[in-house]
Amino acid sequence: MKKSILFLLLIFSISVFAQSFSFGPQIGFLKTTDADNSKLSPSLAARLSLLNLTVESSIGYKEEEFEDGAIKTKSYPVNLTGMIGILPIINLEAGIGWHNTTIEYFKSLSSLSSITKSKPAYHLGVGAELPLGNLIFTGDIRYVFIDLDLNHDLTLFNIPNIKSNYYVLLVGLMFKL
């Protein structure tokens, strides 16, 4: 009897963590440490899963303002995330990203020229997947470590050190192939 139960649990586990490929849109609600407001950030993602390991690739767009709109950034983050399932629908996440960011200055900082930077970023998080047939609802919360160095020549303007790390809450709908 015990062997039968163990065998059924093994079969169930294999079917839950079977290989799959999925892709779809995500929307992120993000708050950068020193940004003026929280923002929504759209992205597209693709996930490849094998057993309880998943790799996600995504590209997104994010826009932010700092110092009451005097500094505006536009980024195109490209991320690669590794996920390990700790429960059938819960996973731990870690990854690396590349942010191509344009920084523009306005108001009292308009004498500064805009800058475009490409910087690596790292992220840690936790997520959940809820499969419903060929659809997978996803939810992730991640903390992104990135130093954009937004203080380019800002010491002349008496502006404190601006932090660019951020939290993002992602919600997605993936289509399973």
Z-matrix of the N, CA and C atoms (Angstrom, degrees):
N
C 1 1.455
C 2 1.533 1 110.61
N 3 1.348 2 116.83 1 -45.48
C 4 1.461 3 120.18 2 179.56
C 5 1.520 4 110.92 3 -62.04
N 6 1.335 5 116.64 4 -40.00
C 7 1.463 6 120.23 5 179.80
C 8 1.526 7 110.63 6 -65.71
N 9 1.307 8 116.87 7 -37.58
C 10 1.471 9 120.46 8 178.86
C 11 1.526 10 110.96 9 -64.82
N 12 1.313 11 116.30 10 -42.83
C 13 1.465 12 120.44 11 178.70
C 14 1.525 13 110.32 12 -64.58
N 15 1.333 14 117.45 13 -44.82
C 16 1.464 15 120.68 14 177.45
C 17 1.528 16 111.45 15 -61.10
N 18 1.324 17 116.47 16 -41.26
C 19 1.461 18 120.55 17 178.84
C 20 1.535 19 110.76 18 -62.79
N 21 1.333 20 117.40 19 -44.21
C 22 1.463 21 120.82 20 178.82
C 23 1.529 22 111.48 21 -64.79
N 24 1.327 23 117.45 22 -39.19
C 25 1.464 24 120.59 23 176.07
C 26 1.522 25 111.35 24 -63.04
N 27 1.322 26 117.35 25 -40.80
C 28 1.460 27 121.81 26 177.90
C 29 1.525 28 110.73 27 -62.81
N 30 1.315 29 117.31 28 -46.89
C 31 1.469 30 121.67 29 179.09
C 32 1.528 31 110.15 30 -61.15
N 33 1.336 32 116.86 31 -43.88
C 34 1.463 33 120.71 32 179.12
C 35 1.529 34 110.86 33 -62.84
N 36 1.322 35 117.09 34 -42.92
C 37 1.468 36 121.33 35 179.52
C 38 1.517 37 111.36 36 -61.97
N 39 1.306 38 118.08 37 -42.13
C 40 1.464 39 121.43 38 -179.69
C 41 1.522 40 110.11 39 -64.04
N 42 1.330 41 117.45 40 -42.10
C 43 1.467 42 119.10 41 -179.30
C 44 1.525 43 111.71 42 -69.20
N 45 1.322 44 118.07 43 -32.85
C 46 1.461 45 121.22 44 178.33
C 47 1.521 46 110.71 45 -67.97
N 48 1.332 47 117.84 46 -38.15
C 49 1.455 48 121.98 47 -176.03
C 50 1.529 49 112.48 48 -105.50
N 51 1.304 50 118.60 49 31.27
C 52 1.464 51 121.27 50 -179.33
C 53 1.526 52 110.46 51 -67.97
N 54 1.330 53 115.88 52 161.01
C 55 1.452 54 121.48 53 -179.93
C 56 1.523 55 110.48 54 -65.77
N 57 1.340 56 116.24 55 137.78
C 58 1.459 57 119.52 56 177.54
C 59 1.522 58 110.36 57 -156.11
N 60 1.329 59 115.31 58 157.60
C 61 1.457 60 122.32 59 174.09
C 62 1.516 61 106.81 60 -125.50
N 63 1.331 62 116.38 61 133.13
C 64 1.459 63 120.12 62 178.86
C 65 1.524 64 109.64 63 -141.84
N 66 1.321 65 115.59 64 155.55
C 67 1.458 66 120.50 65 177.94
C 68 1.521 67 108.57 66 -148.51
N 69 1.336 68 115.75 67 158.53
C 70 1.454 69 118.51 68 178.05
C 71 1.511 70 112.98 69 167.46
N 72 1.328 71 115.72 70 178.69
C 73 1.461 72 121.16 71 -179.18
C 74 1.526 73 111.65 72 -82.13
N 75 1.323 74 114.28 73 154.39
C 76 1.457 75 121.90 74 173.36
C 77 1.523 76 107.47 75 -134.62
N 78 1.308 77 115.95 76 151.98
C 79 1.455 78 120.76 77 171.14
C 80 1.516 79 106.76 78 -126.26
N 81 1.320 80 115.77 79 131.23
C 82 1.454 81 120.69 80 -178.27
C 83 1.519 82 110.50 81 -111.65
N 84 1.300 83 116.08 82 139.20
C 85 1.461 84 122.86 83 171.73
C 86 1.509 85 104.86 84 -105.66
N 87 1.347 86 117.55 85 113.56
C 88 1.459 87 118.65 86 -173.63
C 89 1.510 88 112.00 87 -124.85
N 90 1.324 89 114.05 88 152.38
C 91 1.462 90 122.11 89 175.70
C 92 1.512 91 108.19 90 -137.34
N 93 1.324 92 114.38 91 112.32
C 94 1.455 93 120.72 92 175.34
C 95 1.522 94 108.06 93 -81.24
N 96 1.328 95 116.27 94 145.52
C 97 1.460 96 122.06 95 -173.54
C 98 1.526 97 112.82 96 -46.90
N 99 1.323 98 118.73 97 -53.60
C 100 1.461 99 121.13 98 -175.29
C 101 1.528 100 114.22 99 -108.39
N 102 1.326 101 118.64 100 14.29
C 103 1.471 102 120.90 101 179.54
C 104 1.525 103 110.38 102 -71.87
N 105 1.332 104 114.89 103 156.22
C 106 1.461 105 120.08 104 -179.66
C 107 1.525 106 112.27 105 -65.76
N 108 1.324 107 117.88 106 -40.82
C 109 1.467 108 121.96 107 -175.38
C 110 1.520 109 111.21 108 -141.77
N 111 1.328 110 115.13 109 164.50
C 112 1.464 111 121.09 110 169.64
C 113 1.520 112 107.82 111 -76.72
N 114 1.327 113 116.60 112 153.50
C 115 1.467 114 120.76 113 -176.99
C 116 1.517 115 110.59 114 -136.80
N 117 1.337 116 115.85 115 159.49
C 118 1.456 117 122.51 116 170.14
C 119 1.517 118 108.16 117 -97.00
N 120 1.325 119 115.79 118 143.05
C 121 1.459 120 121.35 119 -175.68
C 122 1.525 121 109.41 120 -135.99
N 123 1.349 122 118.36 121 113.93
C 124 1.465 123 120.30 122 178.56
C 125 1.525 124 111.75 123 -81.42
N 126 1.321 125 116.65 124 152.47
C 127 1.470 126 120.81 125 175.97
C 128 1.528 127 109.90 126 -156.62
N 129 1.320 128 114.65 127 165.44
C 130 1.462 129 123.05 128 172.70
C 131 1.515 130 107.56 129 -119.73
N 132 1.323 131 117.14 130 140.13
C 133 1.463 132 120.87 131 -176.87
C 134 1.518 133 110.66 132 -137.53
N 135 1.322 134 114.58 133 154.22
C 136 1.465 135 122.15 134 173.39
C 137 1.522 136 107.45 135 -133.26
N 138 1.323 137 116.53 136 138.01
C 139 1.463 138 121.30 137 -179.23
C 140 1.522 139 110.30 138 -126.31
N 141 1.328 140 114.98 139 137.43
C 142 1.458 141 122.88 140 174.06
C 143 1.517 142 106.80 141 -119.70
N 144 1.329 143 116.66 142 120.41
C 145 1.466 144 121.94 143 -176.62
C 146 1.516 145 110.68 144 -116.03
N 147 1.317 146 115.39 145 140.44
C 148 1.457 147 122.66 146 174.88
C 149 1.518 148 107.03 147 -142.85
N 150 1.319 149 115.72 148 116.77
C 151 1.464 150 121.97 149 -173.59
C 152 1.521 151 108.35 150 55.76
N 153 1.337 152 119.20 151 -124.51
C 154 1.461 153 119.73 152 -179.40
C 155 1.530 154 112.38 153 -103.19
N 156 1.334 155 117.59 154 18.26
C 157 1.463 156 122.49 155 176.45
C 158 1.525 157 109.55 156 -110.38
N 159 1.323 158 115.82 157 136.88
C 160 1.463 159 121.48 158 179.75
C 161 1.516 160 109.03 159 -135.71
N 162 1.329 161 115.45 160 143.17
C 163 1.463 162 121.81 161 173.08
C 164 1.522 163 106.77 162 -119.61
N 165 1.328 164 116.08 163 129.56
C 166 1.460 165 121.07 164 178.25
C 167 1.519 166 109.77 165 -118.00
N 168 1.309 167 115.58 166 136.71
C 169 1.456 168 123.05 167 173.73
C 170 1.521 169 106.53 168 -118.71
N 171 1.343 170 117.08 169 135.41
C 172 1.461 171 118.56 170 -178.77
C 173 1.524 172 111.15 171 -147.69
N 174 1.313 173 115.14 172 155.62
C 175 1.463 174 122.05 173 172.73
C 176 1.518 175 106.97 174 -134.73
N 177 1.323 176 115.64 175 136.97
C 178 1.455 177 119.74 176 -176.37
C 179 1.511 178 112.54 177 -138.79
N 180 1.321 179 114.56 178 -172.05
C 181 1.460 180 122.32 179 177.71
C 182 1.515 181 107.12 180 -141.26
N 183 1.337 182 116.59 181 133.83
C 184 1.462 183 118.83 182 175.34
C 185 1.517 184 110.07 183 -142.22
N 186 1.316 185 114.74 184 144.83
C 187 1.455 186 123.41 185 -178.10
C 188 1.516 187 107.52 186 -130.52
N 189 1.346 188 116.75 187 137.22
C 190 1.461 189 119.33 188 -179.48
C 191 1.517 190 110.31 189 -144.55
N 192 1.340 191 114.96 190 160.67
C 193 1.458 192 121.77 191 175.80
C 194 1.519 193 108.77 192 -129.09
N 195 1.331 194 114.98 193 143.96
C 196 1.461 195 122.66 194 178.70
C 197 1.529 196 108.79 195 -130.28
N 198 1.324 197 116.45 196 157.79
C 199 1.465 198 122.76 197 176.61
C 200 1.535 199 111.64 198 52.35
N 201 1.330 200 116.06 199 53.74
C 202 1.472 201 123.07 200 178.80
C 203 1.522 202 112.90 201 54.20
N 204 1.323 203 116.66 202 41.05
C 205 1.460 204 121.63 203 176.43
C 206 1.513 205 115.08 204 85.71
N 207 1.327 206 118.59 205 2.94
C 208 1.469 207 120.93 206 179.58
C 209 1.527 208 111.52 207 -73.40
N 210 1.343 209 116.91 208 -24.93
C 211 1.468 210 121.76 209 177.85
C 212 1.526 211 107.16 210 -124.98
N 213 1.333 212 116.27 211 126.32
C 214 1.467 213 120.88 212 178.25
C 215 1.518 214 109.02 213 -124.77
N 216 1.330 215 115.51 214 136.55
C 217 1.466 216 120.11 215 178.43
C 218 1.526 217 109.75 216 -121.78
N 219 1.321 218 114.70 217 146.99
C 220 1.466 219 122.80 218 172.59
C 221 1.515 220 106.58 219 -130.79
N 222 1.325 221 116.57 220 124.55
C 223 1.469 222 121.32 221 -175.85
C 224 1.517 223 111.19 222 -127.16
N 225 1.318 224 114.46 223 150.74
C 226 1.463 225 123.18 224 171.72
C 227 1.528 226 107.21 225 -121.93
N 228 1.341 227 117.71 226 84.77
C 229 1.462 228 119.36 227 -179.85
C 230 1.532 229 112.20 228 -75.33
N 231 1.318 230 115.06 229 130.74
C 232 1.464 231 122.85 230 173.80
C 233 1.523 232 105.74 231 -112.73
N 234 1.331 233 117.11 232 118.89
C 235 1.465 234 121.37 233 -173.13
C 236 1.521 235 112.67 234 -120.35
N 237 1.321 236 114.39 235 149.80
C 238 1.460 237 123.05 236 171.46
C 239 1.524 238 105.87 237 -128.60
N 240 1.326 239 116.33 238 119.65
C 241 1.462 240 121.69 239 -173.51
C 242 1.519 241 110.22 240 -123.68
N 243 1.325 242 116.16 241 132.58
C 244 1.454 243 122.20 242 172.20
C 245 1.517 244 108.92 243 -99.21
N 246 1.322 245 116.31 244 136.72
C 247 1.465 246 121.37 245 -178.60
C 248 1.516 247 109.24 246 -129.10
N 249 1.315 248 115.27 247 139.50
C 250 1.460 249 120.07 248 175.91
C 251 1.525 250 107.63 249 -124.79
N 252 1.325 251 115.54 250 126.23
C 253 1.459 252 120.82 251 -179.31
C 254 1.518 253 110.97 252 -74.48
N 255 1.325 254 115.73 253 124.42
C 256 1.466 255 119.32 254 177.28
C 257 1.527 256 110.61 255 -102.52
N 258 1.318 257 117.09 256 -21.49
C 259 1.460 258 125.34 257 172.44
C 260 1.528 259 105.81 258 -139.50
N 261 1.319 260 119.87 259 166.52
C 262 1.469 261 119.66 260 -177.02
C 263 1.532 262 115.38 261 -52.32
N 264 1.331 263 119.48 262 -32.77
C 265 1.465 264 118.90 263 179.68
C 266 1.532 265 113.66 264 -117.74
N 267 1.316 266 118.88 265 -2.30
C 268 1.474 267 122.70 266 -176.87
C 269 1.525 268 109.84 267 -109.16
N 270 1.355 269 116.42 268 137.68
C 271 1.460 270 119.49 269 177.30
C 272 1.522 271 111.34 270 -137.89
N 273 1.329 272 114.52 271 154.41
C 274 1.461 273 122.22 272 171.83
C 275 1.515 274 107.36 273 -96.96
N 276 1.338 275 116.88 274 146.55
C 277 1.457 276 120.87 275 -173.72
C 278 1.523 277 111.46 276 -131.61
N 279 1.322 278 115.22 277 145.55
C 280 1.464 279 122.28 278 172.21
C 281 1.515 280 106.86 279 -151.38
N 282 1.324 281 116.00 280 144.14
C 283 1.452 282 116.96 281 -178.66
C 284 1.507 283 113.77 282 -167.08
N 285 1.317 284 113.15 283 -179.26
C 286 1.457 285 122.43 284 -179.88
C 287 1.522 286 107.66 285 -129.60
N 288 1.295 287 115.62 286 150.13
C 289 1.454 288 120.20 287 179.06
C 290 1.514 289 110.80 288 -140.53
N 291 1.304 290 115.02 289 166.28
C 292 1.458 291 121.61 290 176.71
C 293 1.518 292 106.31 291 -128.18
N 294 1.342 293 116.73 292 120.50
C 295 1.458 294 121.97 293 -177.16
C 296 1.522 295 109.64 294 -108.36
N 297 1.315 296 116.97 295 115.91
C 298 1.456 297 122.02 296 172.49
C 299 1.526 298 105.59 297 -94.18
N 300 1.338 299 117.32 298 109.35
C 301 1.456 300 122.22 299 -169.16
C 302 1.521 301 111.46 300 -123.08
N 303 1.324 302 115.67 301 134.10
C 304 1.464 303 121.82 302 171.44
C 305 1.518 304 107.38 303 -105.02
N 306 1.334 305 116.13 304 128.59
C 307 1.460 306 122.45 305 179.55
C 308 1.526 307 107.18 306 -112.55
N 309 1.336 308 116.15 307 123.06
C 310 1.459 309 121.43 308 179.95
C 311 1.523 310 109.23 309 -119.19
N 312 1.333 311 116.03 310 148.27
C 313 1.456 312 122.39 311 -177.00
C 314 1.523 313 109.89 312 -116.27
N 315 1.342 314 116.22 313 137.75
C 316 1.460 315 122.59 314 -177.78
C 317 1.522 316 109.17 315 -134.63
N 318 1.321 317 116.21 316 178.76
C 319 1.469 318 124.50 317 177.78
C 320 1.519 319 110.04 318 55.72
N 321 1.327 320 117.90 319 -127.77
C 322 1.471 321 120.99 320 -177.03
C 323 1.529 322 112.91 321 -68.02
N 324 1.338 323 117.84 322 -12.85
C 325 1.472 324 121.24 323 -179.63
C 326 1.527 325 112.34 324 -100.27
N 327 1.328 326 117.66 325 8.35
C 328 1.467 327 120.69 326 -174.07
C 329 1.525 328 113.44 327 -63.87
N 330 1.326 329 118.34 328 -13.89
C 331 1.471 330 120.34 329 177.17
C 332 1.533 331 111.74 330 -73.02
N 333 1.332 332 116.83 331 -16.29
C 334 1.466 333 120.39 332 178.05
C 335 1.526 334 109.36 333 -83.66
N 336 1.314 335 116.09 334 143.13
C 337 1.467 336 119.40 335 178.58
C 338 1.530 337 109.99 336 -85.04
N 339 1.326 338 115.98 337 152.65
C 340 1.465 339 119.98 338 179.51
C 341 1.527 340 109.75 339 -68.88
N 342 1.325 341 114.59 340 156.31
C 343 1.468 342 122.12 341 -175.95
C 344 1.524 343 107.55 342 -131.02
N 345 1.314 344 117.07 343 143.45
C 346 1.462 345 121.53 344 170.35
C 347 1.516 346 107.89 345 -117.62
N 348 1.328 347 115.97 346 127.67
C 349 1.467 348 121.90 347 -177.65
C 350 1.520 349 109.73 348 -126.99
N 351 1.304 350 115.67 349 150.09
C 352 1.463 351 122.44 350 170.09
C 353 1.516 352 106.77 351 -119.42
N 354 1.322 353 116.08 352 118.52
C 355 1.463 354 120.91 353 -175.60
C 356 1.523 355 110.70 354 -131.82
N 357 1.347 356 116.39 355 143.26
C 358 1.465 357 118.89 356 172.15
C 359 1.529 358 110.10 357 -76.60
N 360 1.316 359 115.35 358 154.62
C 361 1.459 360 121.80 359 176.34
C 362 1.523 361 107.64 360 -141.19
N 363 1.313 362 116.09 361 155.06
C 364 1.461 363 122.10 362 179.66
C 365 1.514 364 107.62 363 -124.96
N 366 1.328 365 116.94 364 148.54
C 367 1.455 366 118.82 365 178.82
C 368 1.526 367 111.67 366 -142.28
N 369 1.327 368 113.77 367 150.65
C 370 1.466 369 123.84 368 175.97
C 371 1.521 370 107.62 369 -129.82
N 372 1.321 371 116.18 370 148.14
C 373 1.451 372 117.42 371 179.04
C 374 1.505 373 113.90 372 -173.68
N 375 1.315 374 113.64 373 -171.68
C 376 1.456 375 122.70 374 177.68
C 377 1.529 376 106.60 375 -140.05
N 378 1.324 377 115.81 376 147.11
C 379 1.456 378 118.97 377 -177.45
C 380 1.509 379 112.43 378 -146.09
N 381 1.321 380 114.56 379 172.43
C 382 1.464 381 121.73 380 178.10
C 383 1.520 382 108.76 381 -140.48
N 384 1.329 383 115.19 382 148.00
C 385 1.463 384 122.62 383 175.60
C 386 1.515 385 108.15 384 -127.68
N 387 1.312 386 116.12 385 131.53
C 388 1.455 387 121.27 386 177.48
C 389 1.525 388 108.16 387 -119.90
N 390 1.346 389 117.67 388 100.02
C 391 1.464 390 119.98 389 -178.66
C 392 1.527 391 111.54 390 -78.46
N 393 1.334 392 114.89 391 135.73
C 394 1.460 393 122.04 392 175.95
C 395 1.525 394 107.51 393 -136.68
N 396 1.327 395 116.18 394 88.59
C 397 1.460 396 120.68 395 -176.14
C 398 1.516 397 110.56 396 67.58
N 399 1.333 398 116.85 397 -123.55
C 400 1.463 399 121.08 398 178.98
C 401 1.521 400 112.77 399 -90.58
N 402 1.320 401 117.49 400 6.28
C 403 1.460 402 122.11 401 177.06
C 404 1.517 403 109.49 402 -109.14
N 405 1.322 404 115.61 403 147.21
C 406 1.463 405 120.79 404 175.27
C 407 1.522 406 107.14 405 -131.65
N 408 1.328 407 116.53 406 119.12
C 409 1.450 408 120.91 407 173.31
C 410 1.520 409 107.50 408 -86.45
N 411 1.334 410 116.66 409 130.06
C 412 1.458 411 120.36 410 -177.95
C 413 1.519 412 110.10 411 -119.58
N 414 1.304 413 115.12 412 150.10
C 415 1.454 414 122.58 413 173.50
C 416 1.515 415 108.35 414 -144.95
N 417 1.311 416 116.81 415 130.09
C 418 1.461 417 121.51 416 -178.33
C 419 1.520 418 108.85 417 -139.54
N 420 1.321 419 116.34 418 146.18
C 421 1.454 420 121.19 419 168.65
C 422 1.519 421 106.64 420 -124.95
N 423 1.320 422 115.42 421 128.77
C 424 1.466 423 121.15 422 -175.95
C 425 1.520 424 110.20 423 -133.71
N 426 1.321 425 114.65 424 148.95
C 427 1.463 426 121.03 425 170.54
C 428 1.516 427 106.47 426 -110.60
N 429 1.331 428 116.52 427 125.69
C 430 1.462 429 122.20 428 -175.64
C 431 1.523 430 109.23 429 -107.44
N 432 1.333 431 115.30 430 125.88
C 433 1.459 432 122.80 431 178.17
C 434 1.527 433 108.11 432 -98.58
N 435 1.330 434 116.91 433 111.03
C 436 1.464 435 121.05 434 177.85
C 437 1.524 436 108.30 435 -146.92
N 438 1.306 437 116.27 436 137.44
C 439 1.462 438 121.77 437 177.67
C 440 1.522 439 107.63 438 -114.58
N 441 1.343 440 116.59 439 94.58
C 442 1.466 441 120.59 440 -178.83
C 443 1.522 442 113.16 441 -79.31
N 444 1.330 443 117.70 442 -10.26
C 445 1.462 444 121.66 443 -177.76
C 446 1.529 445 109.57 444 52.51
N 447 1.322 446 115.23 445 63.16
C 448 1.460 447 121.00 446 -179.99
C 449 1.520 448 112.31 447 -74.96
N 450 1.317 449 117.97 448 -1.56
C 451 1.457 450 122.21 449 -175.65
C 452 1.515 451 113.46 450 -91.28
N 453 1.307 452 118.04 451 23.81
C 454 1.462 453 123.90 452 177.47
C 455 1.534 454 109.85 453 -50.99
N 456 1.327 455 116.48 454 107.02
C 457 1.474 456 122.72 455 178.07
C 458 1.528 457 113.95 456 58.14
N 459 1.326 458 118.79 457 24.10
C 460 1.462 459 120.01 458 -177.64
C 461 1.521 460 113.32 459 -87.81
N 462 1.331 461 118.11 460 -8.07
C 463 1.467 462 120.03 461 178.55
C 464 1.528 463 110.32 462 -63.12
N 465 1.332 464 117.50 463 -27.85
C 466 1.464 465 121.05 464 177.62
C 467 1.528 466 111.58 465 -67.48
N 468 1.323 467 117.29 466 -22.64
C 469 1.461 468 122.07 467 -176.18
C 470 1.528 469 112.41 468 -102.64
N 471 1.322 470 117.18 469 9.08
C 472 1.463 471 122.86 470 178.07
C 473 1.535 472 112.23 471 56.57
N 474 1.328 473 116.31 472 43.48
C 475 1.465 474 121.92 473 177.63
C 476 1.526 475 108.19 474 -104.58
N 477 1.340 476 117.66 475 129.82
C 478 1.472 477 119.91 476 -178.36
C 479 1.531 478 112.08 477 -67.37
N 480 1.311 479 115.66 478 168.51
C 481 1.465 480 122.09 479 178.77
C 482 1.530 481 109.58 480 -60.13
N 483 1.324 482 116.69 481 122.74
C 484 1.464 483 122.07 482 -177.62
C 485 1.525 484 109.13 483 -96.33
N 486 1.330 485 115.84 484 129.27
C 487 1.470 486 121.01 485 -179.39
C 488 1.529 487 109.83 486 -95.38
N 489 1.351 488 116.34 487 139.00
C 490 1.465 489 120.19 488 -176.29
C 491 1.529 490 113.61 489 -116.16
N 492 1.355 491 118.73 490 5.14
C 493 1.469 492 120.36 491 173.71
C 494 1.526 493 108.49 492 -64.43
N 495 1.330 494 116.68 493 152.59
C 496 1.460 495 117.78 494 -178.94
C 497 1.530 496 112.69 495 -150.84
N 498 1.353 497 113.64 496 157.45
C 499 1.464 498 123.42 497 170.72
C 500 1.518 499 107.38 498 -97.63
N 501 1.320 500 116.65 499 144.37
C 502 1.461 501 120.01 500 173.57
C 503 1.528 502 108.98 501 -137.78
N 504 1.320 503 115.29 502 132.85
C 505 1.458 504 122.82 503 174.10
C 506 1.522 505 105.99 504 -107.25
N 507 1.330 506 116.70 505 112.96
C 508 1.465 507 122.61 506 -176.46
C 509 1.523 508 110.70 507 -103.73
N 510 1.318 509 116.03 508 136.93
C 511 1.456 510 122.72 509 173.36
C 512 1.523 511 106.36 510 -127.45
N 513 1.334 512 116.31 511 131.49
C 514 1.455 513 118.92 512 -176.46
C 515 1.512 514 113.38 513 -140.88
N 516 1.314 515 113.76 514 164.16
C 517 1.456 516 122.38 515 175.09
C 518 1.521 517 106.74 516 -128.71
N 519 1.328 518 115.93 517 109.73
C 520 1.459 519 121.47 518 -177.22
C 521 1.524 520 109.57 519 -102.20
N 522 1.319 521 114.68 520 142.89
C 523 1.465 522 122.06 521 176.81
C 524 1.518 523 108.04 522 -104.52
N 525 1.318 524 115.68 523 119.36
C 526 1.464 525 122.10 524 -175.82
C 527 1.527 526 110.09 525 -84.52
N 528 1.319 527 115.71 526 131.61
C 529 1.467 528 120.35 527 177.13
C 530 1.506 529 110.71 528 -98.14
